[in-house]
Amino acid sequence: MKSKRNLTRFTYETTAFQGWRLCLSRAGTTFTKYFSDKKYGSPKKSLSTAENTLTELVQLVDNARRVDGELSQATIRKAQKILAKA
């Protein structure tokens, strides 16, 4: 499987982790979450969960109100809840 925008595939043989990393940066704030193949059952299931989470996160962040060019604290908290829920 190939990496996609904001989603990176980790399949190194020398590490214990195999799965996807979601990383989204907007307005000076970076959101990161790892989706393990082991936790979600397969590479396809972890990718599907990561894509759904990314879609929800992008929708929230891109439509959010900015304070002095940065995301508001309320938006950051909402984004962290989305990541924790996944």
PDB file of N, CA, C and O in Angstrom:
ATOM      1  N   MET A   1       0.840  -1.181   0.000  1.00  0.00           N
ATOM      2  CA  MET A   1       0.000   0.000   0.000  1.00  0.00           C
ATOM      3  C   MET A   1       0.880   1.236   0.000  1.00  0.00           C
ATOM      4  O   MET A   1       1.933   1.273   0.635  1.00  0.00           O
ATOM      5  N   LYS A   2       0.431   2.233  -0.715  1.00  0.00           N
ATOM      6  CA  LYS A   2       1.212   3.436  -0.887  1.00  0.00           C
ATOM      7  C   LYS A   2       0.692   4.555   0.017  1.00  0.00           C
ATOM      8  O   LYS A   2      -0.508   4.657   0.273  1.00  0.00           O
ATOM      9  N   SER A   3       1.609   5.383   0.491  1.00  0.00           N
ATOM     10  CA  SER A   3       1.227   6.522   1.329  1.00  0.00           C
ATOM     11  C   SER A   3       0.385   7.506   0.526  1.00  0.00           C
ATOM     12  O   SER A   3       0.497   7.595  -0.696  1.00  0.00           O
ATOM     13  N   LYS A   4      -0.454   8.239   1.238  1.00  0.00           N
ATOM     14  CA  LYS A   4      -1.325   9.239   0.629  1.00  0.00           C
ATOM     15  C   LYS A   4      -1.082  10.557   1.333  1.00  0.00           C
ATOM     16  O   LYS A   4      -0.387  10.611   2.348  1.00  0.00           O
ATOM     17  N   ARG A   5      -1.654  11.615   0.797  1.00  0.00           N
ATOM     18  CA  ARG A   5      -1.474  12.930   1.413  1.00  0.00           C
ATOM     19  C   ARG A   5      -1.996  12.898   2.849  1.00  0.00           C
ATOM     20  O   ARG A   5      -3.139  12.510   3.091  1.00  0.00           O
ATOM     21  N   ASN A   6      -1.162  13.304   3.790  1.00  0.00           N
ATOM     22  CA  ASN A   6      -1.442  13.349   5.232  1.00  0.00           C
ATOM     23  C   ASN A   6      -1.523  11.971   5.876  1.00  0.00           C
ATOM     24  O   ASN A   6      -1.765  11.881   7.080  1.00  0.00           O
ATOM     25  N   LEU A   7      -1.330  10.901   5.122  1.00  0.00           N
ATOM     26  CA  LEU A   7      -1.303   9.535   5.664  1.00  0.00           C
ATOM     27  C   LEU A   7      -0.022   8.857   5.197  1.00  0.00           C
ATOM     28  O   LEU A   7       0.248   8.787   3.998  1.00  0.00           O
ATOM     29  N   THR A   8       0.755   8.366   6.134  1.00  0.00           N
ATOM     30  CA  THR A   8       2.022   7.721   5.821  1.00  0.00           C
ATOM     31  C   THR A   8       1.978   6.278   6.289  1.00  0.00           C
ATOM     32  O   THR A   8       1.539   6.001   7.406  1.00  0.00           O
ATOM     33  N   ARG A   9       2.422   5.366   5.458  1.00  0.00           N
ATOM     34  CA  ARG A   9       2.440   3.942   5.786  1.00  0.00           C
ATOM     35  C   ARG A   9       3.763   3.591   6.451  1.00  0.00           C
ATOM     36  O   ARG A   9       4.829   3.948   5.948  1.00  0.00           O
ATOM     37  N   PHE A  10       3.698   2.886   7.591  1.00  0.00           N
ATOM     38  CA  PHE A  10       4.879   2.395   8.295  1.00  0.00           C
ATOM     39  C   PHE A  10       4.867   0.876   8.231  1.00  0.00           C
ATOM     40  O   PHE A  10       3.979   0.234   8.791  1.00  0.00           O
ATOM     41  N   THR A  11       5.854   0.302   7.548  1.00  0.00           N
ATOM     42  CA  THR A  11       5.955  -1.157   7.451  1.00  0.00           C
ATOM     43  C   THR A  11       7.400  -1.615   7.600  1.00  0.00           C
ATOM     44  O   THR A  11       7.835  -2.532   6.903  1.00  0.00           O
ATOM     45  N   TYR A  12       8.127  -1.000   8.482  1.00  0.00           N
ATOM     46  CA  TYR A  12       9.514  -1.350   8.666  1.00  0.00           C
ATOM     47  C   TYR A  12       9.629  -2.693   9.372  1.00  0.00           C
ATOM     48  O   TYR A  12       8.914  -2.948  10.341  1.00  0.00           O
ATOM     49  N   GLU A  13      10.516  -3.546   8.899  1.00  0.00           N
ATOM     50  CA  GLU A  13      10.681  -4.869   9.490  1.00  0.00           C
ATOM     51  C   GLU A  13      11.386  -4.814  10.840  1.00  0.00           C
ATOM     52  O   GLU A  13      11.264  -5.743  11.638  1.00  0.00           O
ATOM     53  N   THR A  14      12.118  -3.744  11.105  1.00  0.00           N
ATOM     54  CA  THR A  14      12.911  -3.658  12.333  1.00  0.00           C
ATOM     55  C   THR A  14      12.156  -3.034  13.495  1.00  0.00           C
ATOM     56  O   THR A  14      12.711  -2.905  14.587  1.00  0.00           O
ATOM     57  N   THR A  15      10.894  -2.640  13.285  1.00  0.00           N
ATOM     58  CA  THR A  15      10.116  -2.042  14.374  1.00  0.00           C
ATOM     59  C   THR A  15       8.890  -2.886  14.681  1.00  0.00           C
ATOM     60  O   THR A  15       8.454  -3.694  13.862  1.00  0.00           O
ATOM     61  N   ALA A  16       8.351  -2.691  15.856  1.00  0.00           N
ATOM     62  CA  ALA A  16       7.175  -3.446  16.262  1.00  0.00           C
ATOM     63  C   ALA A  16       5.897  -2.859  15.665  1.00  0.00           C
ATOM     64  O   ALA A  16       4.898  -3.568  15.543  1.00  0.00           O
ATOM     65  N   PHE A  17       5.908  -1.574  15.290  1.00  0.00           N
ATOM     66  CA  PHE A  17       4.704  -0.916  14.783  1.00  0.00           C
ATOM     67  C   PHE A  17       4.576  -1.078  13.277  1.00  0.00           C
ATOM     68  O   PHE A  17       5.527  -0.845  12.530  1.00  0.00           O
ATOM     69  N   GLN A  18       3.403  -1.474  12.848  1.00  0.00           N
ATOM     70  CA  GLN A  18       3.064  -1.466  11.432  1.00  0.00           C
ATOM     71  C   GLN A  18       1.665  -0.879  11.316  1.00  0.00           C
ATOM     72  O   GLN A  18       0.733  -1.338  11.978  1.00  0.00           O
ATOM     73  N   GLY A  19       1.525   0.132  10.476  1.00  0.00           N
ATOM     74  CA  GLY A  19       0.227   0.776  10.320  1.00  0.00           C
ATOM     75  C   GLY A  19       0.354   2.110   9.621  1.00  0.00           C
ATOM     76  O   GLY A  19       1.287   2.343   8.853  1.00  0.00           O
ATOM     77  N   TRP A  20      -0.601   2.987   9.900  1.00  0.00           N
ATOM     78  CA  TRP A  20      -0.682   4.281   9.250  1.00  0.00           C
ATOM     79  C   TRP A  20      -0.533   5.407  10.261  1.00  0.00           C
ATOM     80  O   TRP A  20      -0.984   5.297  11.401  1.00  0.00           O
ATOM     81  N   ARG A  21       0.105   6.489   9.833  1.00  0.00           N
ATOM     82  CA  ARG A  21       0.225   7.690  10.660  1.00  0.00           C
ATOM     83  C   ARG A  21      -0.520   8.817   9.969  1.00  0.00           C
ATOM     84  O   ARG A  21      -0.249   9.132   8.810  1.00  0.00           O
ATOM     85  N   LEU A  22      -1.449   9.416  10.674  1.00  0.00           N
ATOM     86  CA  LEU A  22      -2.166  10.590  10.191  1.00  0.00           C
ATOM     87  C   LEU A  22      -1.451  11.808  10.757  1.00  0.00           C
ATOM     88  O   LEU A  22      -1.224  11.889  11.964  1.00  0.00           O
ATOM     89  N   CYS A  23      -1.100  12.741   9.908  1.00  0.00           N
ATOM     90  CA  CYS A  23      -0.448  13.963  10.358  1.00  0.00           C
ATOM     91  C   CYS A  23      -1.011  15.129   9.545  1.00  0.00           C
ATOM     92  O   CYS A  23      -0.862  15.185   8.325  1.00  0.00           O
ATOM     93  N   LEU A  24      -1.659  16.055  10.249  1.00  0.00           N
ATOM     94  CA  LEU A  24      -2.286  17.197   9.601  1.00  0.00           C
ATOM     95  C   LEU A  24      -1.816  18.468  10.290  1.00  0.00           C
ATOM     96  O   LEU A  24      -1.915  18.593  11.511  1.00  0.00           O
ATOM     97  N   SER A  25      -1.304  19.410   9.507  1.00  0.00           N
ATOM     98  CA  SER A  25      -0.859  20.696  10.048  1.00  0.00           C
ATOM     99  C   SER A  25      -1.681  21.817   9.434  1.00  0.00           C
ATOM    100  O   SER A  25      -1.800  21.929   8.214  1.00  0.00           O
ATOM    101  N   ARG A  26      -2.241  22.638  10.300  1.00  0.00           N
ATOM    102  CA  ARG A  26      -3.006  23.794   9.857  1.00  0.00           C
ATOM    103  C   ARG A  26      -2.801  24.927  10.857  1.00  0.00           C
ATOM    104  O   ARG A  26      -2.866  24.719  12.068  1.00  0.00           O
ATOM    105  N   ALA A  27      -2.556  26.114  10.341  1.00  0.00           N
ATOM    106  CA  ALA A  27      -2.489  27.343  11.140  1.00  0.00           C
ATOM    107  C   ALA A  27      -1.586  27.205  12.363  1.00  0.00           C
ATOM    108  O   ALA A  27      -1.945  27.655  13.451  1.00  0.00           O
ATOM    109  N   GLY A  28      -0.432  26.594  12.194  1.00  0.00           N
ATOM    110  CA  GLY A  28       0.535  26.489  13.284  1.00  0.00           C
ATOM    111  C   GLY A  28       0.284  25.362  14.269  1.00  0.00           C
ATOM    112  O   GLY A  28       0.987  25.267  15.275  1.00  0.00           O
ATOM    113  N   THR A  29      -0.699  24.501  14.012  1.00  0.00           N
ATOM    114  CA  THR A  29      -1.007  23.388  14.910  1.00  0.00           C
ATOM    115  C   THR A  29      -0.904  22.081  14.129  1.00  0.00           C
ATOM    116  O   THR A  29      -1.394  21.980  13.004  1.00  0.00           O
ATOM    117  N   THR A  30      -0.269  21.092  14.730  1.00  0.00           N
ATOM    118  CA  THR A  30      -0.112  19.792  14.090  1.00  0.00           C
ATOM    119  C   THR A  30      -0.874  18.739  14.888  1.00  0.00           C
ATOM    120  O   THR A  30      -0.763  18.661  16.112  1.00  0.00           O
ATOM    121  N   PHE A  31      -1.644  17.935  14.172  1.00  0.00           N
ATOM    122  CA  PHE A  31      -2.390  16.835  14.771  1.00  0.00           C
ATOM    123  C   PHE A  31      -1.818  15.531  14.233  1.00  0.00           C
ATOM    124  O   PHE A  31      -1.664  15.368  13.023  1.00  0.00           O
ATOM    125  N   THR A  32      -1.500  14.595  15.142  1.00  0.00           N
ATOM    126  CA  THR A  32      -0.912  13.316  14.745  1.00  0.00           C
ATOM    127  C   THR A  32      -1.595  12.181  15.480  1.00  0.00           C
ATOM    128  O   THR A  32      -1.892  12.285  16.670  1.00  0.00           O
ATOM    129  N   LYS A  33      -1.842  11.086  14.755  1.00  0.00           N
ATOM    130  CA  LYS A  33      -2.403   9.872  15.364  1.00  0.00           C
ATOM    131  C   LYS A  33      -1.902   8.683  14.567  1.00  0.00           C
ATOM    132  O   LYS A  33      -1.786   8.745  13.343  1.00  0.00           O
ATOM    133  N   TYR A  34      -1.605   7.597  15.274  1.00  0.00           N
ATOM    134  CA  TYR A  34      -1.156   6.363  14.647  1.00  0.00           C
ATOM    135  C   TYR A  34      -2.291   5.349  14.647  1.00  0.00           C
ATOM    136  O   TYR A  34      -3.005   5.206  15.639  1.00  0.00           O
ATOM    137  N   PHE A  35      -2.455   4.648  13.531  1.00  0.00           N
ATOM    138  CA  PHE A  35      -3.480   3.626  13.376  1.00  0.00           C
ATOM    139  C   PHE A  35      -2.782   2.290  13.109  1.00  0.00           C
ATOM    140  O   PHE A  35      -2.313   2.039  11.999  1.00  0.00           O
ATOM    141  N   SER A  36      -2.718   1.448  14.121  1.00  0.00           N
ATOM    142  CA  SER A  36      -1.996   0.189  14.054  1.00  0.00           C
ATOM    143  C   SER A  36      -2.812  -0.884  13.336  1.00  0.00           C
ATOM    144  O   SER A  36      -4.015  -1.017  13.559  1.00  0.00           O
ATOM    145  N   ASP A  37      -2.137  -1.649  12.465  1.00  0.00           N
ATOM    146  CA  ASP A  37      -2.778  -2.786  11.805  1.00  0.00           C
ATOM    147  C   ASP A  37      -3.249  -3.805  12.839  1.00  0.00           C
ATOM    148  O   ASP A  37      -4.305  -4.419  12.684  1.00  0.00           O
ATOM    149  N   LYS A  38      -2.461  -3.975  13.883  1.00  0.00           N
ATOM    150  CA  LYS A  38      -2.788  -4.954  14.920  1.00  0.00           C
ATOM    151  C   LYS A  38      -4.082  -4.576  15.647  1.00  0.00           C
ATOM    152  O   LYS A  38      -4.915  -5.441  15.916  1.00  0.00           O
ATOM    153  N   LYS A  39      -4.250  -3.307  15.960  1.00  0.00           N
ATOM    154  CA  LYS A  39      -5.444  -2.843  16.684  1.00  0.00           C
ATOM    155  C   LYS A  39      -6.702  -2.948  15.821  1.00  0.00           C
ATOM    156  O   LYS A  39      -7.758  -3.355  16.305  1.00  0.00           O
ATOM    157  N   TYR A  40      -6.588  -2.582  14.547  1.00  0.00           N
ATOM    158  CA  TYR A  40      -7.757  -2.529  13.675  1.00  0.00           C
ATOM    159  C   TYR A  40      -7.973  -3.810  12.868  1.00  0.00           C
ATOM    160  O   TYR A  40      -8.988  -3.933  12.182  1.00  0.00           O
ATOM    161  N   GLY A  41      -7.050  -4.757  12.933  1.00  0.00           N
ATOM    162  CA  GLY A  41      -7.264  -6.063  12.316  1.00  0.00           C
ATOM    163  C   GLY A  41      -6.567  -6.307  10.998  1.00  0.00           C
ATOM    164  O   GLY A  41      -6.220  -7.450  10.701  1.00  0.00           O
ATOM    165  N   SER A  42      -6.346  -5.282  10.193  1.00  0.00           N
ATOM    166  CA  SER A  42      -5.668  -5.450   8.905  1.00  0.00           C
ATOM    167  C   SER A  42      -5.231  -4.086   8.388  1.00  0.00           C
ATOM    168  O   SER A  42      -5.717  -3.056   8.855  1.00  0.00           O
ATOM    169  N   PRO A  43      -4.314  -4.079   7.427  1.00  0.00           N
ATOM    170  CA  PRO A  43      -3.885  -2.798   6.848  1.00  0.00           C
ATOM    171  C   PRO A  43      -5.043  -2.029   6.198  1.00  0.00           C
ATOM    172  O   PRO A  43      -5.091  -0.802   6.280  1.00  0.00           O
ATOM    173  N   LYS A  44      -5.962  -2.733   5.563  1.00  0.00           N
ATOM    174  CA  LYS A  44      -7.089  -2.061   4.912  1.00  0.00           C
ATOM    175  C   LYS A  44      -8.036  -1.424   5.922  1.00  0.00           C
ATOM    176  O   LYS A  44      -8.537  -0.322   5.697  1.00  0.00           O
ATOM    177  N   LYS A  45      -8.283  -2.112   7.031  1.00  0.00           N
ATOM    178  CA  LYS A  45      -9.174  -1.576   8.054  1.00  0.00           C
ATOM    179  C   LYS A  45      -8.547  -0.371   8.756  1.00  0.00           C
ATOM    180  O   LYS A  45      -9.232   0.609   9.050  1.00  0.00           O
ATOM    181  N   SER A  46      -7.244  -0.450   9.021  1.00  0.00           N
ATOM    182  CA  SER A  46      -6.580   0.690   9.663  1.00  0.00           C
ATOM    183  C   SER A  46      -6.534   1.886   8.714  1.00  0.00           C
ATOM    184  O   SER A  46      -6.683   3.026   9.155  1.00  0.00           O
ATOM    185  N   LEU A  47      -6.331   1.644   7.415  1.00  0.00           N
ATOM    186  CA  LEU A  47      -6.348   2.722   6.420  1.00  0.00           C
ATOM    187  C   LEU A  47      -7.735   3.343   6.334  1.00  0.00           C
ATOM    188  O   LEU A  47      -7.863   4.566   6.281  1.00  0.00           O
ATOM    189  N   SER A  48      -8.760   2.525   6.320  1.00  0.00           N
ATOM    190  CA  SER A  48     -10.128   3.028   6.247  1.00  0.00           C
ATOM    191  C   SER A  48     -10.453   3.918   7.446  1.00  0.00           C
ATOM    192  O   SER A  48     -11.036   4.990   7.280  1.00  0.00           O
ATOM    193  N   THR A  49     -10.085   3.489   8.633  1.00  0.00           N
ATOM    194  CA  THR A  49     -10.312   4.281   9.837  1.00  0.00           C
ATOM    195  C   THR A  49      -9.527   5.585   9.777  1.00  0.00           C
ATOM    196  O   THR A  49     -10.047   6.643  10.130  1.00  0.00           O
ATOM    197  N   ALA A  50      -8.277   5.511   9.331  1.00  0.00           N
ATOM    198  CA  ALA A  50      -7.442   6.704   9.219  1.00  0.00           C
ATOM    199  C   ALA A  50      -8.024   7.691   8.211  1.00  0.00           C
ATOM    200  O   ALA A  50      -8.029   8.896   8.461  1.00  0.00           O
ATOM    201  N   GLU A  51      -8.510   7.198   7.082  1.00  0.00           N
ATOM    202  CA  GLU A  51      -9.100   8.078   6.065  1.00  0.00           C
ATOM    203  C   GLU A  51     -10.377   8.750   6.583  1.00  0.00           C
ATOM    204  O   GLU A  51     -10.591   9.941   6.359  1.00  0.00           O
ATOM    205  N   ASN A  52     -11.214   7.987   7.270  1.00  0.00           N
ATOM    206  CA  ASN A  52     -12.444   8.556   7.826  1.00  0.00           C
ATOM    207  C   ASN A  52     -12.129   9.632   8.865  1.00  0.00           C
ATOM    208  O   ASN A  52     -12.763  10.687   8.888  1.00  0.00           O
ATOM    209  N   THR A  53     -11.152   9.359   9.715  1.00  0.00           N
ATOM    210  CA  THR A  53     -10.742  10.327  10.729  1.00  0.00           C
ATOM    211  C   THR A  53     -10.154  11.568  10.078  1.00  0.00           C
ATOM    212  O   THR A  53     -10.443  12.687  10.502  1.00  0.00           O
ATOM    213  N   LEU A  54      -9.337  11.382   9.059  1.00  0.00           N
ATOM    214  CA  LEU A  54      -8.730  12.510   8.347  1.00  0.00           C
ATOM    215  C   LEU A  54      -9.807  13.389   7.713  1.00  0.00           C
ATOM    216  O   LEU A  54      -9.728  14.615   7.793  1.00  0.00           O
ATOM    217  N   THR A  55     -10.794  12.786   7.093  1.00  0.00           N
ATOM    218  CA  THR A  55     -11.878  13.537   6.467  1.00  0.00           C
ATOM    219  C   THR A  55     -12.615  14.383   7.495  1.00  0.00           C
ATOM    220  O   THR A  55     -12.884  15.562   7.264  1.00  0.00           O
ATOM    221  N   GLU A  56     -12.937  13.779   8.626  1.00  0.00           N
ATOM    222  CA  GLU A  56     -13.644  14.487   9.690  1.00  0.00           C
ATOM    223  C   GLU A  56     -12.787  15.626  10.257  1.00  0.00           C
ATOM    224  O   GLU A  56     -13.290  16.718  10.519  1.00  0.00           O
ATOM    225  N   LEU A  57     -11.501  15.360  10.441  1.00  0.00           N
ATOM    226  CA  LEU A  57     -10.583  16.352  10.992  1.00  0.00           C
ATOM    227  C   LEU A  57     -10.382  17.526  10.036  1.00  0.00           C
ATOM    228  O   LEU A  57     -10.403  18.681  10.462  1.00  0.00           O
ATOM    229  N   VAL A  58     -10.190  17.243   8.758  1.00  0.00           N
ATOM    230  CA  VAL A  58      -9.993  18.301   7.759  1.00  0.00           C
ATOM    231  C   VAL A  58     -11.237  19.182   7.682  1.00  0.00           C
ATOM    232  O   VAL A  58     -11.130  20.405   7.598  1.00  0.00           O
ATOM    233  N   GLN A  59     -12.411  18.564   7.710  1.00  0.00           N
ATOM    234  CA  GLN A  59     -13.653  19.330   7.653  1.00  0.00           C
ATOM    235  C   GLN A  59     -13.768  20.278   8.849  1.00  0.00           C
ATOM    236  O   GLN A  59     -14.158  21.435   8.691  1.00  0.00           O
ATOM    237  N   LEU A  60     -13.431  19.791  10.037  1.00  0.00           N
ATOM    238  CA  LEU A  60     -13.490  20.622  11.231  1.00  0.00           C
ATOM    239  C   LEU A  60     -12.487  21.772  11.161  1.00  0.00           C
ATOM    240  O   LEU A  60     -12.846  22.928  11.382  1.00  0.00           O
ATOM    241  N   VAL A  61     -11.245  21.453  10.857  1.00  0.00           N
ATOM    242  CA  VAL A  61     -10.166  22.437  10.917  1.00  0.00           C
ATOM    243  C   VAL A  61     -10.280  23.485   9.804  1.00  0.00           C
ATOM    244  O   VAL A  61     -10.054  24.671  10.046  1.00  0.00           O
ATOM    245  N   ASP A  62     -10.625  23.058   8.606  1.00  0.00           N
ATOM    246  CA  ASP A  62     -10.705  24.011   7.501  1.00  0.00           C
ATOM    247  C   ASP A  62     -11.888  24.970   7.626  1.00  0.00           C
ATOM    248  O   ASP A  62     -11.843  26.078   7.091  1.00  0.00           O
ATOM    249  N   ASN A  63     -12.938  24.558   8.323  1.00  0.00           N
ATOM    250  CA  ASN A  63     -14.102  25.420   8.501  1.00  0.00           C
ATOM    251  C   ASN A  63     -14.096  26.160   9.836  1.00  0.00           C
ATOM    252  O   ASN A  63     -15.062  26.843  10.178  1.00  0.00           O
ATOM    253  N   ALA A  64     -13.011  26.022  10.584  1.00  0.00           N
ATOM    254  CA  ALA A  64     -12.938  26.599  11.929  1.00  0.00           C
ATOM    255  C   ALA A  64     -12.616  28.096  11.886  1.00  0.00           C
ATOM    256  O   ALA A  64     -12.024  28.612  10.938  1.00  0.00           O
ATOM    257  N   ARG A  65     -13.029  28.749  12.940  1.00  0.00           N
ATOM    258  CA  ARG A  65     -12.730  30.167  13.128  1.00  0.00           C
ATOM    259  C   ARG A  65     -11.278  30.297  13.580  1.00  0.00           C
ATOM    260  O   ARG A  65     -10.786  29.476  14.354  1.00  0.00           O
ATOM    261  N   ARG A  66     -10.608  31.321  13.098  1.00  0.00           N
ATOM    262  CA  ARG A  66      -9.212  31.564  13.467  1.00  0.00           C
ATOM    263  C   ARG A  66      -9.130  32.763  14.403  1.00  0.00           C
ATOM    264  O   ARG A  66      -9.878  33.732  14.274  1.00  0.00           O
ATOM    265  N   VAL A  67      -8.201  32.667  15.345  1.00  0.00           N
ATOM    266  CA  VAL A  67      -7.948  33.767  16.267  1.00  0.00           C
ATOM    267  C   VAL A  67      -6.496  34.193  16.061  1.00  0.00           C
ATOM    268  O   VAL A  67      -5.568  33.436  16.347  1.00  0.00           O
ATOM    269  N   ASP A  68      -6.314  35.400  15.566  1.00  0.00           N
ATOM    270  CA  ASP A  68      -4.976  35.910  15.237  1.00  0.00           C
ATOM    271  C   ASP A  68      -4.220  34.964  14.307  1.00  0.00           C
ATOM    272  O   ASP A  68      -3.014  34.770  14.463  1.00  0.00           O
ATOM    273  N   GLY A  69      -4.923  34.376  13.342  1.00  0.00           N
ATOM    274  CA  GLY A  69      -4.300  33.497  12.360  1.00  0.00           C
ATOM    275  C   GLY A  69      -4.074  32.067  12.829  1.00  0.00           C
ATOM    276  O   GLY A  69      -3.563  31.242  12.071  1.00  0.00           O
ATOM    277  N   GLU A  70      -4.446  31.764  14.060  1.00  0.00           N
ATOM    278  CA  GLU A  70      -4.272  30.414  14.594  1.00  0.00           C
ATOM    279  C   GLU A  70      -5.632  29.826  14.946  1.00  0.00           C
ATOM    280  O   GLU A  70      -6.621  30.546  15.081  1.00  0.00           O
ATOM    281  N   LEU A  71      -5.663  28.500  15.091  1.00  0.00           N
ATOM    282  CA  LEU A  71      -6.907  27.834  15.466  1.00  0.00           C
ATOM    283  C   LEU A  71      -7.285  28.183  16.897  1.00  0.00           C
ATOM    284  O   LEU A  71      -6.414  28.350  17.751  1.00  0.00           O
ATOM    285  N   SER A  72      -8.578  28.293  17.157  1.00  0.00           N
ATOM    286  CA  SER A  72      -9.034  28.589  18.513  1.00  0.00           C
ATOM    287  C   SER A  72      -8.832  27.365  19.404  1.00  0.00           C
ATOM    288  O   SER A  72      -8.726  26.241  18.913  1.00  0.00           O
ATOM    289  N   GLN A  73      -8.781  27.590  20.698  1.00  0.00           N
ATOM    290  CA  GLN A  73      -8.597  26.490  21.650  1.00  0.00           C
ATOM    291  C   GLN A  73      -9.775  25.512  21.592  1.00  0.00           C
ATOM    292  O   GLN A  73      -9.589  24.307  21.765  1.00  0.00           O
ATOM    293  N   ALA A  74     -10.970  26.019  21.353  1.00  0.00           N
ATOM    294  CA  ALA A  74     -12.147  25.157  21.246  1.00  0.00           C
ATOM    295  C   ALA A  74     -12.014  24.211  20.053  1.00  0.00           C
ATOM    296  O   ALA A  74     -12.371  23.037  20.150  1.00  0.00           O
ATOM    297  N   THR A  75     -11.506  24.712  18.937  1.00  0.00           N
ATOM    298  CA  THR A  75     -11.309  23.884  17.749  1.00  0.00           C
ATOM    299  C   THR A  75     -10.247  22.822  18.010  1.00  0.00           C
ATOM    300  O   THR A  75     -10.403  21.671  17.603  1.00  0.00           O
ATOM    301  N   ILE A  76      -9.183  23.200  18.679  1.00  0.00           N
ATOM    302  CA  ILE A  76      -8.112  22.249  18.994  1.00  0.00           C
ATOM    303  C   ILE A  76      -8.642  21.138  19.897  1.00  0.00           C
ATOM    304  O   ILE A  76      -8.312  19.968  19.704  1.00  0.00           O
ATOM    305  N   ARG A  77      -9.465  21.503  20.884  1.00  0.00           N
ATOM    306  CA  ARG A  77     -10.058  20.488  21.774  1.00  0.00           C
ATOM    307  C   ARG A  77     -10.979  19.541  20.997  1.00  0.00           C
ATOM    308  O   ARG A  77     -10.956  18.330  21.215  1.00  0.00           O
ATOM    309  N   LYS A  78     -11.782  20.094  20.100  1.00  0.00           N
ATOM    310  CA  LYS A  78     -12.675  19.266  19.278  1.00  0.00           C
ATOM    311  C   LYS A  78     -11.872  18.300  18.392  1.00  0.00           C
ATOM    312  O   LYS A  78     -12.243  17.137  18.233  1.00  0.00           O
ATOM    313  N   ALA A  79     -10.778  18.795  17.824  1.00  0.00           N
ATOM    314  CA  ALA A  79      -9.927  17.953  16.990  1.00  0.00           C
ATOM    315  C   ALA A  79      -9.290  16.837  17.812  1.00  0.00           C
ATOM    316  O   ALA A  79      -9.192  15.700  17.350  1.00  0.00           O
ATOM    317  N   GLN A  80      -8.858  17.157  19.023  1.00  0.00           N
ATOM    318  CA  GLN A  80      -8.262  16.129  19.884  1.00  0.00           C
ATOM    319  C   GLN A  80      -9.291  15.078  20.263  1.00  0.00           C
ATOM    320  O   GLN A  80      -8.945  13.905  20.403  1.00  0.00           O
ATOM    321  N   LYS A  81     -10.540  15.469  20.432  1.00  0.00           N
ATOM    322  CA  LYS A  81     -11.603  14.504  20.723  1.00  0.00           C
ATOM    323  C   LYS A  81     -11.846  13.571  19.541  1.00  0.00           C
ATOM    324  O   LYS A  81     -12.072  12.374  19.721  1.00  0.00           O
ATOM    325  N   ILE A  82     -11.798  14.125  18.336  1.00  0.00           N
ATOM    326  CA  ILE A  82     -11.958  13.310  17.125  1.00  0.00           C
ATOM    327  C   ILE A  82     -10.849  12.261  17.057  1.00  0.00           C
ATOM    328  O   ILE A  82     -11.097  11.092  16.765  1.00  0.00           O
ATOM    329  N   LEU A  83      -9.612  12.706  17.333  1.00  0.00           N
ATOM    330  CA  LEU A  83      -8.471  11.777  17.290  1.00  0.00           C
ATOM    331  C   LEU A  83      -8.565  10.721  18.391  1.00  0.00           C
ATOM    332  O   LEU A  83      -8.227   9.559  18.167  1.00  0.00           O
ATOM    333  N   ALA A  84      -9.016  11.117  19.563  1.00  0.00           N
ATOM    334  CA  ALA A  84      -9.120  10.166  20.682  1.00  0.00           C
ATOM    335  C   ALA A  84     -10.212   9.136  20.415  1.00  0.00           C
ATOM    336  O   ALA A  84     -10.084   7.973  20.799  1.00  0.00           O
ATOM    337  N   LYS A  85     -11.276   9.561  19.762  1.00  0.00           N
ATOM    338  CA  LYS A  85     -12.401   8.678  19.474  1.00  0.00           C
ATOM    339  C   LYS A  85     -12.039   7.586  18.472  1.00  0.00           C
ATOM    340  O   LYS A  85     -12.575   6.479  18.538  1.00  0.00           O
ATOM    341  N   ALA A  86     -11.136   7.889  17.547  1.00  0.00           N
ATOM    342  CA  ALA A  86     -10.776   6.946  16.475  1.00  0.00           C
ATOM    343  C   ALA A  86     -10.033   5.736  16.980  1.00  0.00           C
ATOM    344  O   ALA A  86      -9.669   4.862  16.193  1.00  0.00           O
TER     345      ALA A  86
END
